[in-house]
Amino acid sequence: MAGSLAGMVATIATYPTDVIKTRLIVQNRLEPSYKGILHAFYTIYHQEGFLALYRGVSSTVLGTIPFSAGSLFVYINLDKIWREPSSHFTPLQNFINGCLAAGVAQTLSFPFETVKRKMQAQSPYLPHYGGVDVHFTGMIDCFRQTVKHRGVLGLWSGLTASLLKVVPYFGIMFSTFEFCKRVCLYRNGYIESPLSYKLTPGVDQSLQPQELQELKLLRRGNFEPRKLQAKETHS
C-alpha cells in the first residue's frame, strides 16, 4: 500500500510533463502549435485551463493497479518456474524475470495506457482535435468509442512498440537492483562474492550490518591484546 500510494503521489505531481510530452509528439511538425516545453505548458494552461494538464490522470492511476498486481504476482512466483530459491538466481535469470514481469504487467494495463494517450492528445485547440482516431467526452466514453470503432483489440493498439521499450527497461532495472544488493551484502561481509549468494562461513546472517561490525570490533579487541601479550612473553 505504501508503494502504491507513493507511486500515485509521484504520478500526480509529474503528470503535467507527461501531457506536454504527448502534445509535443502528436502536433503537426510543419505547423507546430507549441514551440517548446514551457510554451506548451503556458498555452495549454491559458487555452484549456489547469485541469487540462491532468487530462487522463484517472486512467493512469487505475492502470497502476493491474500493472503493480501483475508484475508482483509474476515476479514473486518465478522461483516456482526456475525450481530454485530466488537467492540463487544468476544476473541473467534476474534479467529474464524482470522482462517477464514487465511484459505481463504492461499487457494487462495497456488499455488504460491507450485511453490515457488519447485523452492527453485530444484538444479542440489542435488541428484535427490532436489527430485522435475517436472523439469522446471522458475516460469511460473513450473506452466505449475505441471498442465501438476499432474493436476490443484496439485497446491494445501499439502494445508491441511499448513492450520493446518497457520489457528490457524493467529487465535491466531488476537485474541491476539484485546485483547492487549483492554488492552491499559483500561489502558488509555477509557473502563471499558479489557474483553469488554464497554465505561467508561463520557469519551470523541474522545480525544487522552495524551489529556485525560491532561484533568484529569486539573480537579484535579481545584477540589483539592476547597477541601482544604472547609477543612480550616470547621476547
Salt bridges, closest charged atoms under 4 A:
ASP18 OD1 - LYS21 NZ 3.68
ASP18 OD2 - LYS116 NZ 3.03
ASP18 OD1 - ARG117 NH1 3.11
GLU48 OE2 - ARG23 NH1 3.03
GLU48 OE1 - ARG55 NH1 3.17
GLU113 OE1 - LYS116 NZ 3.38
GLU113 OE2 - ARG117 NE 3.10
ASP133 OD1 - LYS118 NZ 2.62
ASP133 OD2 - ARG150 NE 3.21
ASP141 OD1 - ARG144 NH2 2.60
GLU178 OE1 - LYS181 NZ 3.38
GLU192 OE1 - LYS198 NZ 3.81
